[in-house]
Amino acid sequence: MSLPRSKAAILERFGDRLQADRAKHAPDWLVGWHYQQVRAGKYPADYPQDFTRYEGPADLVRWFNWGRGAPVLNYLPLDRLKPLIEQAEARDRSVLERLGIGVEPPVLRAFALLDAQDYLFPRLYPRPERHRLRRVLDFGAGFGRQANLLLALEPGATYVAMDAIALPYCLQHVYLGALAGGLADYVEEGRFALDDTATGCHHLPTWRHDLLPDGYFDLAICSQVLPELSPLLAVFVVELLRRVLRPGGVLYIRDHGAVDWNPSGIELARYLEASGFWLEFRPMLRDRVDLHGLPRIWRKPEA
């Protein structure tokens, strides 16, 4: 396990690994980001349009502060959410203190609400023990927030953050290292291995997807990521997740849906169905009215 590196060191190591792996593992279509809206200048001025740069832990404050403009919406029962929110907020506050940075309480609480919702949705209804969600792949993991409650509430859990973009990868390195007291990072260590004994936080660039074992994960998370990929990359991700999820495994997706926000142009639901996934849960909600981002749970068949 490794503690977070300095701001220059982790960005430099990320670039070195990418160049070393490029010829064999990292074609351009796999390591780019299809962000039509950013290229069109439709994001606020404080949105970091250059995702190739990382300026240090202060960038984590900027990422948190993007939540200022998002509506704080919830329809889930507060008696189930409140303890999760309080725990997620306390753990994030501890991480930020350890890193010597701070975020205003309303912003911290807004992200804690998202964490609580995302933890609860795949676990809302009873499930047999074989469907327990302890091995989790977070694809396009943002700063790694999905690890917060998982590591606190699922003893022996395994969390893998996966990304191909420099800024979020570096933020994941810093946040997860502070949250878990260290992480096994391919970029840092030059190696990566998962087996039945693996626990804690692990970190892998997307271009080394070949290192993920077949049928390993109970849950794959794609939060606000799939519509932002190129059509080629979005299809690739669906195939990757189908390979690495165990039979009966869950694909949890939360975004604004194909109608409201779909730069990739892919008809995701149709492609998931064609790939063998079946839709298990989709609440009849109004996006940005009842909830910020629509959750869907797709399941890989057991046989």
PyMOL commands that set and color helices and strands:
alter all, ss='L'
color gray80, all
select helices_A, chain A and resi 7-25+28-31+36-39+58-69+78-99+105-123+129-131+147-153+166-180+186-189+206-211+226-228+231-244+257-260+268-274
alter helices_A, ss='H'
color red, helices_A
select strands_A, chain A and resi 135-139+158-163+184-185+200-205+217-223+245-255+278-281+294-299
alter strands_A, ss='S'
color yellow, strands_A
deselect
rebuild
show_as cartoon
